[in-house]
Amino acid sequence: QEDLYSQIKSLVDETQKRAEALGAAQDGAALLSVQPPCAPKLGDGEPALETGFKHLERLLREDVDKLKGEVDLPRILIPVLTSKLPLTVKDPFEAAACCRLTAHLLTLLTNQEDQFAHAAASCFALVTHLMTRLLPIPLPIDKAGKSQCFWQQDMRYETKADLMRHLWLVARHFAAAAFSLRENRETDGARVCVAGALAAVMDALLRRNTKFLGEGPQSGSQVSLHYSGAADGPVKMFGLDPGGFEKASESLLLVAPEYASIRALVLDYFSSIRKELDDEHVIFSFDKTMKPSAGDRQR
């Protein structure tokens, strides 16, 4: 026991001597350990120690302001007031204003997608609301349909051009939003039906002959006259074949009754056009082949 006591006492004395030697090293004495040297003084009159806490004397004091970088100023958030959309539209003039407002709201959502949660889903829902609740689907082109169709009302050329331009912008936003969302059966049904509704409305507007060169049956746009088959000469109307849309949408999951309604209306409209077409005047048949069809080459 005396030997064990002597060993412990020697260890304690040695530890005490080593601690005193380390303390003396901070006052300029030679270092007796492998620990790093004390931090140098930061300036005149400033201590080299970070704090006065025991055993924390070797922490460096460093100016970290240079590491923070430039301050990212908060961005201006422009609100997207979807409540400005009307509840109904009564004529093409109100429809043009509604499409113009929708294109503006979609632009705001897209340009501020880093500040809006689910911006793509909001764009998708906004276009879906426009086509299912606000804009009517054109009726078939027979006599009864033409007399009651919403898009056959009095319309000036600038109103038609405004509608076509903003519907084109809406369609581009809708395509970008649809491909940004995760694919599932619910969004597939809405995507196909709403895209068909956009095509039907723009087709009806393109066939609408609005006079802007004076009076007379041939005073309208030459594009509309040739597309509708009303131009002078041996001209026949052009149109789309709804076969691809019908096959693609027959097995879709339509989670809202509006989707089933616009699908039926779009099929009725394009089927009435297909009855008046021959095979050489069907355009955009890319569901059958990627090569231009005879109608594409004639158009």
VENCOR-V915578 format. One record per residue. RES is the residue in one letter. PHI is phi in whole degrees, 0 to 359 (999 if undefined). OMEGA is omega in whole degrees, -180 to 180 (* if undefined). Layout:
res: {RES;RES}
phi: {PHI;PHI}
omega: {OMEGA;OMEGA}
//
This chain:
res: {Q;E;D;L;Y;S;Q;I;K;S;L;V;D;E;T;Q;K;R;A;E;A;L;G;A;A;Q;D;G;A;A;L;L;S;V;Q;P;P;C;A;P;K;L;G;D;G;E;P;A;L;E;T;G;F;K;H;L;E;R;L;L;R;E;D;V;D;K;L;K;G;E;V;D;L;P;R;I;L;I;P;V;L;T;S;K;L;P;L;T;V;K;D;P;F;E;A;A;A;C;C;R;L;T;A;H;L;L;T;L;L;T;N;Q;E;D;Q;F;A;H;A;A;A;S;C;F;A;L;V;T;H;L;M;T;R;L;L;P;I;P;L;P;I;D;K;A;G;K;S;Q;C;F;W;Q;Q;D;M;R;Y;E;T;K;A;D;L;M;R;H;L;W;L;V;A;R;H;F;A;A;A;A;F;S;L;R;E;N;R;E;T;D;G;A;R;V;C;V;A;G;A;L;A;A;V;M;D;A;L;L;R;R;N;T;K;F;L;G;E;G;P;Q;S;G;S;Q;V;S;L;H;Y;S;G;A;A;D;G;P;V;K;M;F;G;L;D;P;G;G;F;E;K;A;S;E;S;L;L;L;V;A;P;E;Y;A;S;I;R;A;L;V;L;D;Y;F;S;S;I;R;K;E;L;D;D;E;H;V;I;F;S;F;D;K;T;M;K;P;S;A;G;D;R;Q;R}
phi: {999;296;295;294;297;295;296;295;296;295;295;293;295;295;296;295;296;294;295;295;295;293;294;291;295;290;265;108;287;293;285;247;222;266;289;295;291;294;292;288;291;280;187;292;81;266;289;278;269;286;223;261;285;292;67;241;287;261;282;281;260;232;281;261;297;289;269;283;74;283;278;277;293;296;277;279;260;268;294;256;269;291;291;286;295;288;279;215;238;257;207;299;293;292;296;296;295;294;294;296;293;297;298;294;294;295;295;297;296;291;285;242;294;283;250;252;285;60;295;296;295;293;298;299;293;293;292;299;295;299;276;261;243;246;275;286;277;298;276;305;273;287;297;295;292;295;286;247;290;298;277;262;289;302;209;272;297;293;293;297;297;295;297;297;295;284;293;297;295;298;296;294;299;294;297;296;292;296;279;272;275;289;286;204;292;293;289;296;297;293;297;291;291;291;297;295;294;298;296;293;294;291;295;295;291;293;282;287;270;253;277;223;249;120;265;121;291;254;267;272;292;294;295;294;295;288;293;273;78;260;285;293;100;283;243;242;288;250;183;256;264;280;300;295;294;296;290;289;257;288;248;283;271;260;275;228;296;297;293;295;293;289;297;295;292;295;295;298;294;288;293;294;286;296;295;268;257;260;296;280;243;270;246;56;271;282;285;259;205;273;276;300;278;297;293;295;288;284;296}
omega: {178;178;179;178;-180;179;-180;-180;178;179;179;180;180;178;180;178;-179;177;178;179;177;176;178;180;178;178;177;180;-179;-180;179;-179;178;179;-180;-180;179;179;178;179;-178;-178;-179;176;180;179;179;-176;-179;-180;178;-179;-178;179;177;-173;-173;174;-178;172;-174;177;-176;180;-180;-178;-173;178;-180;-179;178;-178;178;-178;178;180;178;-177;178;-173;177;178;177;179;-179;177;179;172;-174;-177;-179;179;176;177;178;178;179;178;178;179;180;178;178;180;178;178;178;180;-177;-178;180;-176;177;179;179;173;178;180;-180;178;177;176;179;-179;-179;179;177;178;180;-174;-178;-174;-172;-175;178;175;-179;178;178;-171;175;-174;-180;180;-179;-177;-176;-176;179;-174;176;177;179;-175;176;-177;-179;176;178;179;178;178;-178;-178;-176;173;175;177;178;179;178;176;-178;179;179;180;-178;-180;177;-178;176;-176;171;-174;-179;-180;177;179;179;-178;-177;-177;-180;176;175;178;176;179;-179;-180;180;176;179;179;180;178;-176;-178;178;-175;176;177;-178;179;179;-177;-178;-177;-179;180;180;177;180;-179;180;-178;-180;179;-178;-179;178;177;179;-176;175;-177;176;179;-178;175;-177;-176;179;179;-179;-180;-178;-174;-175;-179;-179;174;-179;-171;179;180;179;-180;177;-180;-178;175;179;-180;179;179;178;-177;-177;176;177;177;-178;179;-178;-175;165;-173;-178;-180;173;-176;175;178;-176;174;179;179;180;178;177;178;178;177;178;-179;179;-176;*}
//
